């Protein structure tokens, strides 16, 4: 059965989620290189049994969204506390955080100063930042989860109405595939 009306609504839902997620990244200042922002794309797979909506993004996007608990604690918000990710669990690649932070520091082009007022090296800054993140974790931004949940609420009735309209056209009115 061809579900043309439902396909239109599914596309609107996917565009809404992507637009809101990108907007959240911008509002929360999480667009250092723009790599995550530019990588968020919907993929809609139409199959005989239904529609499958996938959202592609950089691998680290899920950590930005859900947060990561630190080895010694985590931020006191509910979203970060409930994160399925934790530093020191051994599941991630070795050196991934260090490399990412070093690239971020060089991209932002800033340097801390030591007690004598001299600029610190990038390696020293990297150590300080990585050590802090490792112990305290990353705060959950929910940049993607919130728009996804709101999209489900917003388009829920439209999904149903579109499905009913498609069914009515094809079954009751007898329009062929």
Residue, then its C-alpha position, 0 to 999 in steps of 0.5 A: x500500500x502506497x502511503x504518500x500522505x504519511x511519507x510527506x509527514x515523515x519528511x516534515x518530521x525529519x526536517x523539523x528534528x534536524x533544524x531544531x537540533x542544529x538550532x540547539x547546537x548554535x544556541x548552546x555554543x557547540x559549533x566550534x568547527x561546524x563538523x557536528x552541525x554539518x553532519x546531522x542529516x536525516x535518512x528515510x528508508x521506505x519499506x513495505x512494512x513501514x518507514x524507518x527514519x535514521x539520523x546520521x551525525x558525527x560519532x561524538x554527537x551522541x556524547x554531546x547529546x547524552x553527556x558522559x559521566x566522569x570517573x569521580x563524579x558528574x554534573x548534578x543534572x538529571x540528564x547527565x546523571x542518567x547517561x549511559x556513557x562513563x569515562x574509564x569504562x574501557x569501551x571507547x578508543x584510547x586517546x580519543x578525548x585527548x586528540x579531540x581536545x587538542x584539536x579543539x584548543x588549536x581551533x579556538x586559538x586560546x591559551x591559559x596563563x600560568x601564575x607568572x603570567x606566561x602563556x601555557x603550552x597547548x600540551x599543558x592546557x590539553x592536560x588540564x582540560x582533559x583531566x577535568x573532563x575525565x574526572x567530572x564528565x561532559x554535561x548533557x546538552x540534549x541538543x538532539x533528544x529534546x527536538x526528537x521527543x518534541x517532534x514525536x509529540x508535535x507530529x503524532x496526530x499528523x502521522x495518524x491523520x496522514x495514515x488514515x487519509x492514505x488508507x481511506x484513499x486506497x481502501x475505501x475509495x478503491x484507488x489503485x497503487 
